[in-house]
């Protein structure tokens, strides 16, 4: 009878140990967190974002390695002045008048 209890205890212990492991494997959010760019729904196939990242990595273009933002438009040479107004393209001079940027 004690052998049966030992076997039952071992089965119970194994069941308690394997439940969390199976829950982690079947959790799509965990799969997505551990495998960025792959789809848990499609059996681990690359998503469009994942394909773009792979293409950037194999293309040798480090500018898009982390989804870099596009470069901003070049600023006017007068942008260094605190009084620069981008709407009018002018800055406030020391004489108190607005001067166009050249």
Buried (B, 14 or more C-beta within 10 A) or exposed (E): EEEEEEEEEEEEEEEEEEEEEEEEEEEEEEBBEEEEBBBBEEEEEBBEEBEBBEEBEEEEEEEBEEEEEEEEEEEBEBEEBEEBEEEEEBBBEEEEEEBEBE
